[in-house]
Amino acid sequence: MDQTVGVSIVGLAADFGRWDDLLALIRRAFAHMDGVIDPPSSVHLLTADSLCEKAKRETGFVAIENGRIVGCIFALERSRDFYVGKLAVEPRLQGRGIGTRLMRAVEDLARERGKDAIELQTRIELTANHAAFARLGFRETERTAHEGYDRPTSITMRKVLP
């Protein structure tokens, strides 16, 4: 049974105006990382205005349930692929397939634009994320360090699209 019945995935329209709601969702979804990842998440630097600017450079999708934003994802088009960022799902709704549907929207977009893959980064400490992305077909390709760190802090994962 589809646990996402009643959830619509829609592209961010040019007239989207719910930036504060979107920012609040992202902050709730990323809150569990506070005190777990080092360096701290870039989500702390986001503002409603910077999200609006992000949406001008990237393609965004939101998941809507009963008029409420319950998920989002952003995808930056590159020459051969899309880079996925800020995948967020309302914490109380995680595990229902909303994130999978958001990721599928990016995969569909990538195929429409003739891209052969999608890529993302996840933090070293977030092993549940590594496993979730692996279940979606992503494979680790690289480990990198944030500026000022002498150890890997992020894992790059890539999914080649069929």
Phi and psi restraints in degrees (value plus and minus 20) as a CYANA .aco file:
   2 ASP   PHI     -93.6   -53.6
   2 ASP   PSI      95.7   135.7
   3 GLN   PHI    -100.5   -60.5
   3 GLN   PSI     -20.5    19.5
   4 THR   PHI    -125.5   -85.5
   4 THR   PSI      -4.6    35.4
   5 VAL   PHI     -76.6   -36.6
   5 VAL   PSI     113.7   153.7
   6 GLY   PHI      71.0   111.0
   6 GLY   PSI     -24.7    15.3
   7 VAL   PHI    -123.6   -83.6
   7 VAL   PSI     104.6   144.6
   8 SER   PHI    -125.6   -85.6
   8 SER   PSI     118.4   158.4
   9 ILE   PHI    -124.7   -84.7
   9 ILE   PSI     100.2   140.2
  10 VAL   PHI    -152.7  -112.7
  10 VAL   PSI     128.3   168.3
  11 GLY   PHI     -91.9   -51.9
  11 GLY   PSI     127.5   167.5
  12 LEU   PHI     -88.2   -48.2
  12 LEU   PSI      99.1   139.1
  13 ALA   PHI    -100.0   -60.0
  13 ALA   PSI     137.5   177.5
  14 ALA   PHI     -78.0   -38.0
  14 ALA   PSI     -49.8    -9.8
  15 ASP   PHI    -115.6   -75.6
  15 ASP   PSI      -5.9    34.1
  16 PHE   PHI     -76.8   -36.8
  16 PHE   PSI     113.7   153.7
  17 GLY   PHI    -151.6  -111.6
  17 GLY   PSI      -7.2    32.8
  18 ARG   PHI    -123.0   -83.0
  18 ARG   PSI      27.0    67.0
  19 TRP   PHI     -84.3   -44.3
  19 TRP   PSI     -57.3   -17.3
  20 ASP   PHI     -84.6   -44.6
  20 ASP   PSI     -61.0   -21.0
  21 ASP   PHI     -83.7   -43.7
  21 ASP   PSI     -62.0   -22.0
  22 LEU   PHI     -85.0   -45.0
  22 LEU   PSI     -63.7   -23.7
  23 LEU   PHI     -81.1   -41.1
  23 LEU   PSI     -63.4   -23.4
  24 ALA   PHI     -81.8   -41.8
  24 ALA   PSI     -61.7   -21.7
  25 LEU   PHI     -80.7   -40.7
  25 LEU   PSI     -68.9   -28.9
  26 ILE   PHI     -79.6   -39.6
  26 ILE   PSI     -63.8   -23.8
  27 ARG   PHI     -83.1   -43.1
  27 ARG   PSI     -60.9   -20.9
  28 ARG   PHI     -83.7   -43.7
  28 ARG   PSI     -63.2   -23.2
  29 ALA   PHI     -87.2   -47.2
  29 ALA   PSI     -51.4   -11.4
  30 PHE   PHI    -115.4   -75.4
  30 PHE   PSI     -25.1    14.9
  31 ALA   PHI     -78.9   -38.9
  31 ALA   PSI     -53.5   -13.5
  32 HIS   PHI     -84.0   -44.0
  32 HIS   PSI     -34.3     5.7
  33 MET   PHI    -102.7   -62.7
  33 MET   PSI     -39.3     0.7
  34 ASP   PHI     -79.1   -39.1
  34 ASP   PSI     107.7   147.7
  35 GLY   PHI      60.6   100.6
  35 GLY   PSI     -22.7    17.3
  36 VAL   PHI    -126.6   -86.6
  36 VAL   PSI     -64.1   -24.1
  37 ILE   PHI    -120.7   -80.7
  37 ILE   PSI     127.8   167.8
  38 ASP   PHI    -158.6  -118.6
  38 ASP   PSI     100.2   140.2
  39 PRO   PHI     -93.2   -53.2
  39 PRO   PSI     145.8   185.8
  40 PRO   PHI     -80.1   -40.1
  40 PRO   PSI     137.3   177.3
  41 SER   PHI     -82.2   -42.2
  41 SER   PSI     124.9   164.9
  42 SER   PHI     -88.1   -48.1
  42 SER   PSI     -30.0    10.0
  43 VAL   PHI     -79.0   -39.0
  43 VAL   PSI     -46.6    -6.6
  44 HIS   PHI     -89.0   -49.0
  44 HIS   PSI     -37.4     2.6
  45 LEU   PHI    -111.9   -71.9
  45 LEU   PSI     -32.2     7.8
  46 LEU   PHI     -90.7   -50.7
  46 LEU   PSI     125.5   165.5
  47 THR   PHI    -151.4  -111.4
  47 THR   PSI     148.7   188.7
  48 ALA   PHI     -78.7   -38.7
  48 ALA   PSI     -60.8   -20.8
  49 ASP   PHI     -86.4   -46.4
  49 ASP   PSI     -60.8   -20.8
  50 SER   PHI     -89.9   -49.9
  50 SER   PSI     -51.0   -11.0
  51 LEU   PHI     -84.9   -44.9
  51 LEU   PSI     -62.2   -22.2
  52 CYS   PHI     -79.9   -39.9
  52 CYS   PSI     -62.8   -22.8
  53 GLU   PHI     -86.2   -46.2
  53 GLU   PSI     -59.3   -19.3
  54 LYS   PHI     -78.4   -38.4
  54 LYS   PSI     -62.0   -22.0
  55 ALA   PHI     -87.4   -47.4
  55 ALA   PSI     -39.6     0.4
  56 LYS   PHI     -97.9   -57.9
  56 LYS   PSI     -46.2    -6.2
  57 ARG   PHI    -117.1   -77.1
  57 ARG   PSI     -43.4    -3.4
  58 GLU   PHI    -146.5  -106.5
  58 GLU   PSI     145.8   185.8
  59 THR   PHI    -114.5   -74.5
  59 THR   PSI     108.4   148.4
  60 GLY   PHI    -136.3   -96.3
  60 GLY   PSI     128.0   168.0
  61 PHE   PHI    -148.4  -108.4
  61 PHE   PSI     125.9   165.9
  62 VAL   PHI    -144.8  -104.8
  62 VAL   PSI     130.3   170.3
  63 ALA   PHI    -122.5   -82.5
  63 ALA   PSI     109.0   149.0
  64 ILE   PHI    -140.3  -100.3
  64 ILE   PSI     112.3   152.3
  65 GLU   PHI    -152.4  -112.4
  65 GLU   PSI     100.3   140.3
  66 ASN   PHI      31.7    71.7
  66 ASN   PSI      21.5    61.5
  67 GLY   PHI      59.2    99.2
  67 GLY   PSI     -22.5    17.5
  68 ARG   PHI    -123.1   -83.1
  68 ARG   PSI     117.8   157.8
  69 ILE   PHI     -95.0   -55.0
  69 ILE   PSI      99.2   139.2
  70 VAL   PHI    -138.7   -98.7
  70 VAL   PSI     -18.9    21.1
  71 GLY   PHI    -190.8  -150.8
  71 GLY   PSI     141.1   181.1
  72 CYS   PHI    -178.8  -138.8
  72 CYS   PSI     143.5   183.5
  73 ILE   PHI    -176.4  -136.4
  73 ILE   PSI     127.1   167.1
  74 PHE   PHI    -143.1  -103.1
  74 PHE   PSI     126.2   166.2
  75 ALA   PHI    -158.2  -118.2
  75 ALA   PSI     105.2   145.2
  76 LEU   PHI    -117.8   -77.8
  76 LEU   PSI     101.5   141.5
  77 GLU   PHI     -96.5   -56.5
  77 GLU   PSI     109.0   149.0
  78 ARG   PHI    -139.7   -99.7
  78 ARG   PSI    -199.9  -159.9
  79 SER   PHI     -80.2   -40.2
  79 SER   PSI     -62.4   -22.4
  80 ARG   PHI    -134.0   -94.0
  80 ARG   PSI     -28.9    11.1
  81 ASP   PHI    -174.3  -134.3
  81 ASP   PSI    -194.7  -154.7
  82 PHE   PHI    -138.7   -98.7
  82 PHE   PSI     119.3   159.3
  83 TYR   PHI    -119.4   -79.4
  83 TYR   PSI     104.0   144.0
  84 VAL   PHI    -116.3   -76.3
  84 VAL   PSI     113.3   153.3
  85 GLY   PHI    -165.2  -125.2
  85 GLY   PSI     141.4   181.4
  86 LYS   PHI      32.4    72.4
  86 LYS   PSI      25.2    65.2
  87 LEU   PHI     -92.2   -52.2
  87 LEU   PSI     101.0   141.0
  88 ALA   PHI    -160.7  -120.7
  88 ALA   PSI     117.5   157.5
  89 VAL   PHI    -151.9  -111.9
  89 VAL   PSI     118.2   158.2
  90 GLU   PHI     -67.7   -27.7
  90 GLU   PSI     105.2   145.2
  91 PRO   PHI     -71.5   -31.5
  91 PRO   PSI     -62.0   -22.0
  92 ARG   PHI     -90.6   -50.6
  92 ARG   PSI     -32.4     7.6
  93 LEU   PHI    -128.7   -88.7
  93 LEU   PSI     -18.3    21.7
  94 GLN   PHI     -84.6   -44.6
  94 GLN   PSI     125.7   165.7
  95 GLY   PHI      71.8   111.8
  95 GLY   PSI     -18.0    22.0
  96 ARG   PHI    -118.9   -78.9
  96 ARG   PSI     -19.9    20.1
  97 GLY   PHI      77.3   117.3
  97 GLY   PSI     -16.8    23.2
  98 ILE   PHI     -85.6   -45.6
  98 ILE   PSI     -64.4   -24.4
  99 GLY   PHI     -81.9   -41.9
  99 GLY   PSI     -58.9   -18.9
 100 THR   PHI     -82.9   -42.9
 100 THR   PSI     -62.7   -22.7
 101 ARG   PHI     -86.6   -46.6
 101 ARG   PSI     -57.9   -17.9
 102 LEU   PHI     -84.1   -44.1
 102 LEU   PSI     -62.8   -22.8
 103 MET   PHI     -84.6   -44.6
 103 MET   PSI     -58.6   -18.6
 104 ARG   PHI     -81.3   -41.3
 104 ARG   PSI     -56.5   -16.5
 105 ALA   PHI     -81.5   -41.5
 105 ALA   PSI     -59.6   -19.6
 106 VAL   PHI     -89.2   -49.2
 106 VAL   PSI     -61.1   -21.1
 107 GLU   PHI     -79.9   -39.9
 107 GLU   PSI     -63.4   -23.4
 108 ASP   PHI     -81.8   -41.8
 108 ASP   PSI     -63.3   -23.3
 109 LEU   PHI     -81.0   -41.0
 109 LEU   PSI     -64.6   -24.6
 110 ALA   PHI     -80.3   -40.3
 110 ALA   PSI     -65.1   -25.1
 111 ARG   PHI     -82.5   -42.5
 111 ARG   PSI     -63.5   -23.5
 112 GLU   PHI     -78.4   -38.4
 112 GLU   PSI     -53.8   -13.8
 113 ARG   PHI    -112.3   -72.3
 113 ARG   PSI     -13.4    26.6
 114 GLY   PHI      56.3    96.3
 114 GLY   PSI       3.4    43.4
 115 LYS   PHI    -108.8   -68.8
 115 LYS   PSI     132.1   172.1
 116 ASP   PHI    -123.2   -83.2
 116 ASP   PSI     -20.6    19.4
 117 ALA   PHI    -183.2  -143.2
 117 ALA   PSI     145.2   185.2
 118 ILE   PHI    -149.2  -109.2
 118 ILE   PSI     130.1   170.1
 119 GLU   PHI    -156.3  -116.3
 119 GLU   PSI     132.9   172.9
 120 LEU   PHI    -171.5  -131.5
 120 LEU   PSI     150.5   190.5
 121 GLN   PHI    -146.9  -106.9
 121 GLN   PSI     124.6   164.6
 122 THR   PHI    -155.8  -115.8
 122 THR   PSI     132.8   172.8
 123 ARG   PHI     -94.5   -54.5
 123 ARG   PSI     128.2   168.2
 124 ILE   PHI     -72.1   -32.1
 124 ILE   PSI     -63.0   -23.0
 125 GLU   PHI     -91.9   -51.9
 125 GLU   PSI     -37.3     2.7
 126 LEU   PHI    -112.1   -72.1
 126 LEU   PSI      47.6    87.6
 127 THR   PHI     -82.4   -42.4
 127 THR   PSI     -51.0   -11.0
 128 ALA   PHI     -84.5   -44.5
 128 ALA   PSI     -55.8   -15.8
 129 ASN   PHI     -86.4   -46.4
 129 ASN   PSI     -61.1   -21.1
 130 HIS   PHI     -77.1   -37.1
 130 HIS   PSI     -66.3   -26.3
 131 ALA   PHI     -86.1   -46.1
 131 ALA   PSI     -61.9   -21.9
 132 ALA   PHI     -82.8   -42.8
 132 ALA   PSI     -64.0   -24.0
 133 PHE   PHI     -88.5   -48.5
 133 PHE   PSI     -55.5   -15.5
 134 ALA   PHI     -81.9   -41.9
 134 ALA   PSI     -60.1   -20.1
 135 ARG   PHI     -83.2   -43.2
 135 ARG   PSI     -46.5    -6.5
 136 LEU   PHI    -106.0   -66.0
 136 LEU   PSI     -18.6    21.4
 137 GLY   PHI      81.6   121.6
 137 GLY   PSI     -13.3    26.7
 138 PHE   PHI    -103.4   -63.4
 138 PHE   PSI     126.4   166.4
 139 ARG   PHI    -149.0  -109.0
 139 ARG   PSI     122.2   162.2
 140 GLU   PHI     -85.3   -45.3
 140 GLU   PSI     114.9   154.9
 141 THR   PHI    -140.7  -100.7
 141 THR   PSI     -40.1    -0.1
 142 GLU   PHI    -186.9  -146.9
 142 GLU   PSI     133.8   173.8
 143 ARG   PHI    -141.5  -101.5
 143 ARG   PSI     113.9   153.9
 144 THR   PHI    -152.2  -112.2
 144 THR   PSI     143.2   183.2
 145 ALA   PHI    -135.2   -95.2
 145 ALA   PSI     119.4   159.4
 146 HIS   PHI     -87.0   -47.0
 146 HIS   PSI     136.7   176.7
 147 GLU   PHI     -75.2   -35.2
 147 GLU   PSI     112.2   152.2
 148 GLY   PHI      70.1   110.1
 148 GLY   PSI     -21.4    18.6
 149 TYR   PHI    -129.7   -89.7
 149 TYR   PSI     120.5   160.5
 150 ASP   PHI    -122.9   -82.9
 150 ASP   PSI      -5.4    34.6
 151 ARG   PHI    -155.5  -115.5
 151 ARG   PSI     135.7   175.7
 152 PRO   PHI     -80.7   -40.7
 152 PRO   PSI     117.2   157.2
 153 THR   PHI    -140.4  -100.4
 153 THR   PSI     -36.0     4.0
 154 SER   PHI    -157.3  -117.3
 154 SER   PSI     132.0   172.0
 155 ILE   PHI    -135.3   -95.3
 155 ILE   PSI     108.6   148.6
 156 THR   PHI    -110.5   -70.5
 156 THR   PSI     112.5   152.5
 157 MET   PHI    -146.8  -106.8
 157 MET   PSI     123.8   163.8
 158 ARG   PHI    -152.7  -112.7
 158 ARG   PSI     122.5   162.5
 159 LYS   PHI    -141.7  -101.7
 159 LYS   PSI      98.4   138.4
 160 VAL   PHI    -101.3   -61.3
 160 VAL   PSI     110.3   150.3
 161 LEU   PHI    -108.2   -68.2
 161 LEU   PSI     114.8   154.8
